């Protein structure tokens, strides 16, 4: 069974939801993809989605 990329894991966030839980969403992705994912998450947060992001990178939740 093929594995999903980290970006594919965010796709369900486009569906109507109240909250999104992400566990290490940018672990193992390149810098460009990480920045793209952060922009997508910022947009979802501005639209009112609550995002709980779990990360071992202490700077990531602040970005």
N, C-alpha and C positions, 0 to 999 in steps of 0.2 A: 504494500500500500504506500503510495507516495506521501511524503510529508508536505505540510503546508508551509509556505514562507511566513515570516512574521507579518508581512504586509497583508497577506491573505487572512490572517487572524483578526485584523481590524475590520474587514469588510462587513461583518454582521452589525457593526456599530451604525451603519447607514439605515438599519431597520428601526422602527419606532421603539425606543427603550427609554428608561429613566436613568439607568446607571450602566456603566461599563467597567468590568474588572479585567485588568491586564497584568499578567505575571511575566515580568522580564520581556516586554514586547520588542525591545531593540537589541537584545542579546544576540551577538553573532552576525549582525547586519553591518553593511558598510556605512560610512559617514553620510553619503548622499541619501541613502534610504532612511537612515535615522532622522535626518533633517526633514525629509518628506513626511515621515510618520508623525513627527512632532507638530508640523504645520497642520496635518489632518486632525490630530487630537486637539490642538488649540481651537480649530474651527468648530469641532463638536462641542467643546466646553463653552465657547461663546454662544452657541445655539441652545445652551441650557442642559446639556448632558452632563451628569455627574460622572467623573472618571476617577477610579481608584487604581493607581499605578504602583505596582510592587517592583522594586529594582534594587540590585546590589550596588549600582552606581549612584553614590550619594548626591551627585550633582544633577542627575537626570530628572527627578520630579520637579525641580525648580525651573527647568528649561521650558 
